Amino acid sequence: MKRMLEDKVALVTGAAGGIGRSSALLFAAEGAKVAVADRNAAGAEETVALIHEQGGDALALNVDVTNRTQVDTMVSKIVETYGRLDCAFNNAGITGGQIGQGGRFTADWDEEAFDNILNVNLKGTWLCMRAELKQMMAQGGGSILSTASLAGLCGFPTTTGYSASKHGVVGITKTAAMEYAPTVRLNALCPGYIDTDMLKDTMSRRGELILSQIPSGRLGSGNEMAEMACWLLSDRASYATGQAFTVDGGFMAG
Ligand SMILES: NC(=O)c1ccc[n+]([C@@H]2O[C@H](COP(=O)([O-])OP(=O)(O)OC[C@H]3O[C@@H](n4cnc5c(N)ncnc54)[C@H](O)[C@@H]3O)[C@@H](O)[C@H]2O)c1
């Protein structure tokens, strides 16, 4: 049986660690040539080395997704190197805890932090989507997945800027899916609580409560997100577009 991303060219942003690294490794194992993009250049190189170790083909790109020129150059370099871009996973992101807003209610968020998180999570995703769509429309097809969150679907106290940015990711995904169908499919992935560096601050403040609310009784792994991402980006998901897909150990079932 053909591997899920055989002969595809894939991009993963935020691929220096966490969900992005797990996804880059799985996409390569499923046959894709993978562009590994992150603002953490050393981490991106490490991911590429891991892909090479498993016999795959990958390229590290040092990119800040908030910088339009860098984002456009990222897509140009992928096309220069591999000839096209079939699957793009816009996954780079930050949380409030990482910019000093952990535990703050809406009226207590700093204006600068609010702008910063919207800039990375929402504008950064849009800038990537914009460059990817231009390339995919020109080549006649492709699929795009962007990482939102459960906080992109409903309210979570203390996540104001994060929640705004992730609701925005779902919004631009649905809008672009309608605009670019049937040539390009666009979806959003809404992970539950996943065991990565990003979650450390949250778990240190209210880990016990969180675990008690997850029917599966544990955090999810980067690999478990990568599996869904891989399928959604593959041709096997050919009728899936314009949706936000939750993978959360049952958290939202209640
Ligand atoms: N971990 C969770 O529980 C969880 C839950 C829901 C959604 N998410 C989302 O999943 C995505 C991946 O997060 P993760 O948990 O793997 O965290 P992570 O911190 O391990 O990975 C995020 C990556 O994004 C990169 N990044 C941040 N800002 C960037 C920028 N401006 N340009 C380029 N790269 C940038 C970081 O360097 C890092 O490698 C994020 O969008 C996050 O919001 C995570």
The ligand as an ORCA input file, in Angstrom:
! r2SCAN-3c Opt
* xyz 0 1
  N       0.574     21.784     23.623
  C      -0.742     21.960     23.698
  O      -1.396     21.541     24.659
  C      -1.475     22.674     22.588
  C      -2.876     22.693     22.642
  C      -3.580     23.331     21.633
  C      -2.895     23.947     20.594
  N      -1.539     23.931     20.572
  C      -0.885     24.587     19.439
  O      -0.011     23.681     18.819
  C       1.026     24.386     18.139
  C       2.362     23.754     18.477
  O       2.603     23.921     19.862
  P       3.450     22.897     20.748
  O       2.580     22.459     21.839
  O       4.133     21.908     19.876
  O       4.489     23.923     21.394
  P       6.055     24.146     21.220
  O       6.346     25.372     22.014
  O       6.785     22.894     21.510
  O       6.213     24.450     19.657
  C       5.937     25.690     19.072
  C       7.003     25.990     18.049
  O       6.649     27.197     17.358
  C       7.843     27.941     17.172
  N       7.504     29.356     17.008
  C       6.937     30.198     17.919
  N       6.817     31.418     17.401
  C       7.314     31.364     16.134
  C       7.470     32.324     15.103
  N       7.130     33.611     15.264
  N       8.012     31.918     13.919
  C       8.399     30.631     13.744
  N       8.283     29.689     14.699
  C       7.744     30.052     15.872
  C       8.656     27.703     18.440
  O      10.021     28.014     18.247
  C       8.379     26.229     18.679
  O       9.349     25.403     18.040
  C       0.871     25.844     18.568
  O       0.200     26.569     17.556
  C      -0.004     25.760     19.806
  O      -0.740     26.940     20.030
  C      -0.817     23.306     21.547
*
